[in-house]
Amino acid sequence: MPKLSEEVKEARREAILAAARRCFADYGYEGATVARLETATGASRGAIFNYFATKEELFLALADADAARFANLWIDSGFEQVLRALLAEDPAWLGVYFEIGRRLRTDEQFRLRWAKRAPDFEQRLEERLRALQESGELRSDVGWQSLGRYMGIVADGLAIRRAAGFQTDDTEALITVVLSAIRPQRA
Amino acid sequence: MPKLSEEVKEARREAILAAARRCFADYGYEGATVARLETATGASRGAIFNYFATKEELFLALADADAARFANLWIDSGFEQVLRALLAEDPAWLGVYFEIGRRLRTDEQFRLRWAKRAPDFEQRLEERLRALQESGELRSDVGWQSLGRYMGIVADGLAIRRAAGFQTDDTEALITVVLSAIRPQRA
């Protein structure tokens, strides 16, 4: 086999990831068998496992990319844009996330690996939330930790409702309500 | 076999439910096999299936009871008490709920059955939310539907975070933030 350039390798890796994401969304984590991943990606299992050691690594690479995307969106563009991105996300892919909930609960190693998806996220988020409290854009009568936790809970709740197939037709009202909890409160 | 009185039957049914709940929490929905349910309940499969036609019916009876409990709490005592109850709930049991997410997404019959857990809940909640808007306890610049949806999203998000094993040490601050979104907003 001729040696592939780094560009070609990277492009193949990205193509495998995109097709695998669709496959996981269509069949779920367990249902996305290696045979189905081969069909979806058009790559042999040998080629796939050349890029990702296991199916779990392939899935975690997708989860890593998502975590980085949402973390950057949160930190760079604010929580409202996270809400909008979640409302635009493929519900089937969101569903795959929640299939791994049991594993997160029972598998300590997996939980540690999962928590490391966006490694510097916690620190960058802390800095951002502190700055937003400082400038008066976020309420400061509660700690930034609680504001961050609130936003995480809302994001997860929105994602799981969409994953379960529930529709929302009042996006703007919902965003208004969610955001009013984190803005400075008038006495 | 002597005929059992209604009281004895009802007590046995309740005992099977309580033990099955623990079994589902410990092993998950799939992992709670009939053999494990027999061990947990101390009842034979014949006795169990005398009360519940299938494992799914047994699980749905538990989900029905939970849905009724949370619906009544919401309507009678307010959303703050729902948050407190979720914070006190067994995380392992909450986890079982989210295992069925994929099924909810892909199985229309199951989704219809699931939506019927607390049949008159939607109407009672609507009446309650309208009354709370009327009396000025809830904000009225957005529709009651959006307020109800917000509270549902927060409840689901809190439940899934707890199910995934994350700890909260700022319960009171979190409740303050969540509730400030639904109270009348001062301009």
Interface residues (C-beta under 8 A of the other chain):
Chain A: G28 P91 A92 G95 F98 E99 G101 R102 L104 R105 R111 R139 V142 G143 Q145 S146 L147 R149 Y150 G152 I153 V154 A155 D156 G157 L158 I160 R161 A163 A164 G165 T168 D170 A173 L174 T176 V177 V178 S180 A181 I182 Q185 R186
Chain B: G28 P91 A92 G95 F98 E99 G101 R102 L104 R105 R111 R139 V142 G143 Q145 S146 L147 R149 Y150 G152 I153 V154 A155 D156 G157 L158 I160 R161 A163 A164 G165 T168 D170 A173 L174 T176 V177 V178 S180 A181 I182 Q185 R186
